[in-house]
Every structure is written in C-alpha cells, then in structure tokens.
C-alpha cells in the first residue's frame, strides 16, 4: 500500500467519500454550465437577472443535490429504483389531468417556485429500474421472449404518457435510452434487428400511402415531413426555425462574430434562443471553435461515465452508469442534429446549457448516481 492510499484509509468515512469522488465528472459539467451562463447572459442582451442568474442558482442547487446523492450508498438507490420509477409515472399521470400548459403542450406541474417537468425525471428513473431489473434477472434469461417483454412494457408505459402531452422528443429519448440499456444488458441483437426492420417498413408504408385512399397520416403531417426535408419550401412558416438556425450557424464561420455580437439572436430572428436553439447562438458568436469546444466537453463527460462504468464491480452500477452516459449522449446529439437540420425539430434542450430547471436538476441528479456508484465501489485496502 502506498503512503497516499494508507493516508486515505485513515481519513474519517465522510471525508474519505469526498476524496473518492470522480472529480472530472464535477469539473466538466461545471465548465459546460459556465458556458451556458455566458450564453444566457448574451441572448438576454447583457441582462444577468433574466435567464443567467436563475440558471446559476439552479446549478448550485443541483450541484448540492449531486453531492448528497453521491454520499448515499449505491445499494440504497438500487432498492429505491422501482419506487422512483413508480413516482415518475404517477407524476406523468398528474400532468395528464392537472398539468400546466405552455406552447401547445401539457408537460409541467406548477409548484409555485418552479415548474417541474416529470418527463425529464422519467428519463433517469427508467434507466434505474431497467438496471435494477437486469441486475436481478439471471443472465441466461435475458434474451428469452417473456423476460424481454417485461422491460419493453416498462419502457412503453412512460412513452405512451409522454406522447399524449405531446412530447415526441422526450418519447424518442425514452425509447432510445431504454433500448440501449437492454442492448448493453445482453438482449440478443435479433430483437433489435426485427424492431429496426419493422420501423423501416412503417416509414415506407407511411410515405407510400400519401395521396391514396388508405393514407396513414393527415395532410398537415406530410407537410411537416416535406418541411424537414426541404425547409426552404416554407421559410416563413414551418421551416422558419431551422432556416434561421442554419443562417446563424453559417454566419459564425471559423471563430465567430464575437461575444454578444450575434445578429440572429440580438435581433430576435432566432426563435427559442435561450432554450432549444441556444447552440446556434454559441456557434454564431464563437464559430466552429466554440461549437467544437463544447462538443469536446460533452464527449469527455461521456468518456468519464463509461470509464467509471467499466471499473464497477456490480452489474447494477455498471448498467446504471452506462445508461446515464447513453442518455446524456442522446441529449446533446439530438439537440445538435435538430438545430443543424439533420433531424426534425422535436424540442430537446441542450444539456446544462439551455435555460430550464427540470432538465439541469435531473442531469445533475443522474451524475450523482454515477458518483454514488464510483464512491461506494469495493476498493482494495492492502
């Protein structure tokens, strides 16, 4: 045993846990959040109190929550997984009947001091319950049809409730995140091949049915598909968001126009500039260099989550950490694809950068779970 390891072993338990924290997974999210504060200050025209200051307060609260979660043994969170998932489903049901409505969607519960979006919490509790399920299940049963059906039903329950809000972006993230956990757990690839084939067949059927007596979608839904494929076909209507986003992305060039010098956001051409489309403001003001730097920070967070998962000694901790890494990746990948016109506009925020309390708090809670698994994993004492 080295002198440092011997010294750490002699530190009281509470302080030793702080020393065992995965510090890159604290510093990297803090760097990303700092970029978010700066961009929120910029899009508010130099007004700190409008978006940046509330976001700073939420990050501070979320960081405290992350540390509290990290100090609690991972077995506690494993045992709480089913309850947490049940609570998130209950909250989704409350949204269905009593939720607050905004921008044509009913997604929030008004708590007075903040608006809670239960679908954000569900992204993490779904990973928790699936990790707990596969930790309990015998590895030999993972690919048997009956035992595959159980997690499929678990995933479809929140997806159905989220689609009713409606929130297609979150539904896609839930399906994708749950599917990735199933794949990592060892479910046979043929199941995924069948689902992918069925999905491709459904898309083909939808497109082929256009203009026929058995048309599967409404005319306006087909127009949305047309707009996604060619935003210029309706630049002042359905294609306005993505058209302005592409203008902002392109105008940034290599190094950008400069901090608070982005014309698209300052002149309010860019819609949802403080939430879903904040990446375009970053790219316009700091160019390719700024956008690539943020992407590198995101990639490092994913890498450290995966590295932490590979060092875990138990199945639950490994699946939970990998599932959270995959969910985080989907967050920024979908948002960036959306604002670049590579995916439909589905309303997915840029993690730790876009303005919003629920998404930030839930992500920091998720990183707290990864920290809990890392802090409490068995370590050699000799």
N, C-alpha and C positions, 0 to 999 in steps of 0.2 A: 504494500500500500504506500502511495506517495504521501509526502507531508501534507499536500493540499487536500487529498482525499481524507487523510486522517483528521485534518482540521475541520473539514466539513461534517464528518461524522460526529464530532464533538459539539457542534452547534446545536442549540435547542431546536426542537422539531419545527416550530412555526417559522423561525428564521431560515432553517435549512430548506424549507419548501420554497422560500423566495429565491434562494441560491440555485435551486433546481429548475426554476422557471426557464422556459425556452425563450430567451431574451430577443432573438431575432423576430419571433412572432409577436413581440410587443413593439419593437422599434420600427419594423417595416409597416405595419398598419398605421402607426403614428405618423410616419412620413407621408403615406398616402392621404391620411386625413388632413395633414397640414396643406397638401396641395389643394384638397377640397376647400379648406377655409379660404385660401388665397383666391381660388376661382369664384367662390360665392361672394367674396368682397368685391371682385372685379365686376361680375354681372349685375351687382347691386349699385354700380356706379360709384364705388368708394364708400358705401354705407355699411358700416360694420354690424350694426344692430339689426338689419333687415333679415339676413339669412346666415351670415358667418358666425355671429355671436351665439345665436341659439344652437347652431351646429357644434360649436366648441363646447358648450355646456353639455350637450348630449354625449359628445365623445368622452368628456371627463367622467360622466355618469357611467357610460358603457365600459370605460377602462376599469373603473372601480368594480363593476359587475363582473368583468372578466377575471379580475384577481380574486374576487370572492369565490367564483365558480372553480377557479384553479386550485384553491386551497382545500376544497372538499374532495374526498377520495372518489375515484372513478367508479368504484362499485356502487356508490350511492346513486350516481346518475344512471348507471345501468338499471338498477332496481326501479328507478323513477321513470324510465323510458315510456312504459305503457301508459302511466298516469299523465305524463306530459303530452303524449300524443292524443289521449282522450280529451284533455283540456283544450287543446288546439282545435279539435273537431267541434267541441261544444262552443267555442268562440266563433267558429265559422258559421255554426247554426244561428248564433245570436246575431251575427252580421246579416244573415239571410232574412231575419224578421225585424230587427231593430237597428240595423247598421246605418251609419251616416252616408249620404250620397254626395259624390263630387265628380265632376266631369263625366257625367252619364253612367257612373259605376257606383255600386253599393259595396264598399270594401272596408270601411272603417268603423270602429267603435269609439265614440266620443267620450273620453274620460275627463273632460274639462281642461286639465293642464296639458293634454296631448291627445292626438288621435292614434289609436292602436290599430294596426293592420294585421289581423290574425294570420292571414295567408303567409306573411313573412316568417312568423314563428313556426308555422307548419313545415316550412322547408327544412328546418333543423330537427324538429320533433319526429318527422318522418324518417330521417336518417337514423335518429336514435332508436326508434322502435324496430326498424329493419335490422340494424346492427345487433340489437338485443335478441331478435328472433333467430338470426343465423348463428349467434353465439350459443343459443340454447339448442338449436337443431343439430342432430347428428350429421356429420359431413357427408355420409353415404346417402342421406335422404335429400340432399339439396336440389337435385335435378329430377326427382320423382314428381309426376304431374300434380298430385294432391298437395305436396309441400311447395310447389311453385305457385299454385293457385292462391294460397294464403297471402303471400306478400303482394301479389297482383291486386287482390281485393283491398288490402291495406292501402295501396297506392291510389286506387281508383276512388276511394271514399272522399279524400280531400280534393282530388282533381275535379270530381263532379260538383262539389260545393263551390269551388273557386270559379269554375266555368259559368256558374249561374250568376256571378256578381256583375258583369262578366269580366274575367281577367285571364285572357289567353296566354300572356307572357308567363305568369306565375304557374299556370297549369302545365305549360311546356317544361318549366324548370322542375316542377314536382315529378312529372313523368320521367324526365331525363335523369334527375338525381336518384330517384328510386331504382330505375333500370340499371344505373351504373353500380349501385350497391349490390344488386342482385348478381350482376356480372362478376364483380370482384369477389363475391361470396362463393362463386363457383358454379352458378347455374349454367347449364350446357348452352353453347353458342347457337345450337339449332333453334332454340326458343326465340332468340333474338333475330335469327335469320327469317323465321316464319313471320314474326311481327313486322320486320322491315319489308318483307315481300308483300304482306297484306297492306301496309301503308302505301307502298308504291302503287299497288293495284287500285287502292281507293282514290289516290290522286289522279291516276289515269282515268278512272271512271268518272270522276267529277269534271275533269276537263273535257272528256269526250261527250258528256251529256249536255253540254251547252248548246242551246238552240233546239233541243229535241223535246218531244212530249214528256220524257222522263227526266228532265233537267233536275239535278240534285241540289243545286244552290239557287238562291234568289239572284236576280239580275244585278242588284247593287253589290252583292258579294263577289260576283265575277268582275265587276268594275274595280273592286279593290285589288283583285289579283292583277288586272291589267295595269293599275297604277303602280303596284310593286315592281312589275316587270319593266314598266316604262313610265317613271314619274313625270316625264315631260308631257305626257298625254293629258295631264290635268294639273298644270303647275300652280294654279291659284286655288285649287280645291284639295282633293285627297292627296295630291303629290306635293303640296306646299312644304310640309315639314321636311321631307327628305331632300327636296330641291334646295332649300335654304341651308340645310345641313351640309350638303356637298359643296355649296358655294363657300361656306365658312372653312371647311376642311381644305379646300383647294387654295384659298386665299392666304392661308398661313405659310405656305411654302416650306423652306428648309428650317428657318429659325423663327418664323412668326412675325407678327406685326409689332409685338411688344406688349408688356403688361398693361391692361386696361385700354388697349388701343384697337381691340377687335370691333370692326364696324357692324358686323352682323348682330352681335349681342347688344352693343351700345345703342344701336338704332332700332332695336326690338324687331329686327327681321326674323331672328331665330326664336322659334316657339319653345316653350318649356326649357329655357336656357339654364335654369338653376336645378333642374331635375334630370329628366331622361336625356337631354341633349347637351349636357354640360361638357362632355368630351370634345364637342365641336368648338366650344369656346376656348378650351385649353389648346387645341390644335391650331386655332386661328391666331392666338396670342403668342404661342411658343413654338408653333410649327411642328415639323416632323420630329425634331429633337425632343420637344416637350412630350408629345404623344408617345414616342418610343420609350422615354424615361419612365413614364407611368406604367407602360406595359411591362417593362423590366421589373419594376417593383412588384407588380401583380404576380409575375412569373416566379419571383423569388419567394413570395408568400406561399404559393402552391408547392414549390420545391421543398421548403422547410416543413410544410404539413406532411408531405409524402415521406420525407426523411424521418420525421417523428413517428409516422405510422409504421415504417419498416423496423424501427427499434422497439416497438411494443411487444410485450410478452404474451398478451392475451388477445383473443380473436375479437372481442367487443371493441377494445380500444383501437385496434388496427383498422377495423371496418369503419368505425365512427370517424377516425381521423381522415381516412381516405375519402369517405363520403362527403365530409365537410370540404376537403380540398377540391373535390369534383364540383360540388355545388358553388363554391366560390369562383372556380374557373368558368362555370356556365354563366354566372352573373355578369362578369366583365366581357366574356366572349360574345354573349347575345347582345349586350348593350352596344359594344363597338361595331358588331356586324350590322346592327339596326341603323346606327347613325351614318354608316358608310353606304347604306343602300344594299347590303348583301343579305339582309333578312328583313321581313316585314316589321313595321313599327308596332311593337306589342307592349310598350310601356314597362320596360325593365330598367331600374335605376343603375347608375354606375356605382359599384360598391365603395363605401367610405368617402365618396366624392360628392355624389348627388345629394341635394338637400332632402332631409327626411329623417324622422326619429326612429320609426319601427325597424327599417332595414339596417341602420347602423347599430342599434342596440342588439338586434338578433345576431348580426355578424360577430360582434364582439363577444356575445354570449357563446357563440359557436367556437371561437378561438379559445375561450375559457375552458371549454370541454376538451379541446386538444391539449391545452396546458395541464388540465387535471390528469389526463392520461399520461402525459410526459412526466409530471412531477411525482406521481404515485406509482410509476412502474418499478418493478423489483430491480434493485441495484446490488452489485457485489460489495460486500463490506470487508473483504480481505484481499 
